[in-house]
Amino acid sequence: VGMVYTPRERIGFVILAAVGLVGINGVFLWAVLTRTDALLDSLSNPIAAVFIAEAFLLLGLLTYLLTRWKVISIHWAWFIALALLGSILFALPVALLWSERRQAKAEPSTDPSK
């Protein structure tokens, strides 16, 4: 038995995913394309390097835990790909909604109205 989200929760997940993809990732892509000097400066900054390393390590840990606890049903590599393409704020809601949808398709409906 997996998690079933309310319509309000689903809308919240979609909004969070959009913020992660368009907002956070959009600002990052804008900076990469228009402020390459700032990107190079941040990569040579040891404080920024520590935060980047921590983010990658936490992504690995989060991916492991979500798949280990069977919170998400997508393959771990897909979760990492979604996070790298759009941010963790994008990947997590997408994976949760995708897992809920896959679960709903796998379980036969007991509601006679469906």
Beta strands, then each sheet from edge to edge (+ up, - down):
end
